[in-house]
Amino acid sequence: MSELIEGFLGKSVEGKKSRLPAKLDYLQSATGLFLGLFMWCHMIFVSTILVSDKFFNQVVDFLEGSMFFEPKPIVTSVIVTLVFAIFFIHALLGMRKLPINFRQWQAYKTHMGLIKHGDTTMWYIQATTGFIMFFFGSAHLIMMIFKADEISALHVAYRVVSQNMWIFYIILLLAVELHGGIGLYRLCVKWGWFEGENAKESRKKLAKVKWALTAFWLALGLITLLAYAKLGLANDGKPVPPKTHASLIIKSDKVGM
Ligand code: HEM
């Protein structure tokens, strides 16, 4: 905790200038990069329902170790716990930068209104979506840790339709894609990645790529949600029987059940 305070103040307890803020910034960038790239893989994984529900179940099985043993949901629980730890560290580090009282918040908003600079407005969006994700992202990850045996196309479809989780996922999707897109853009600007001869020009190009990517992931996410909704509605939103783990569903398909 004292390290976080030192990172926030930029001074050690003895009043010496600290290197900690720079180190924490580095850790925030690294965890952000990991989560950004992870989300790209995650969106592709979830969207495999667009191929077929059987394919989605096979992917779940594969990620749960079907190459080596009988697929085990505990594998998912362990992976999600690791991702959650990184997510939590990233969020804690991000909190250092949020305005800590109403006065600071007002000063920031006035400043943003006065200078009307794109990157300053982006920071506002990033802080707000980060706040939303702290709650929605944590809830999603905790659910995945404890309900890892309920990841199959039918279970997802049931959650989306019958438990009205589509509302939850639309909010989370918007927050994640805006936050992740801006985050990756800011990483490029901060560390000078893809910076050509003319920094101003490359920043403009980066911003365009960023919006294109955000639009792409948002569209894919919404189409994916629609596919789960269609499957859930076709199933009349009926509860799926307990213990229908993806691997069992695939097996029961084979024996024509
Ligand atoms: C290893 C960790 C994770 C696993 C196994 C996982 C799994 C899943 C699954 C199975 C779904 C389908 C919906 C459902 O089952 O209820 C889903 C959807 C979603 N997840 Fe995750 N998730 C993980 C991490 C994350 C993280 C870190 C975030 C961002 C904070 C996130 C954001 C989302 C969003 C936005 C959707 C909706 C996608 C769409 O609309 O197409 N997930 N996730």
Residues whose N, C-alpha, C, O or C-beta is under 5 A from the ligand:
A	BS01	HEM	V46 I79 V80 V83 G137 M144 I151 V156 R159 Y169 L172 L173 V176 L220 G221 L222 T224 L225
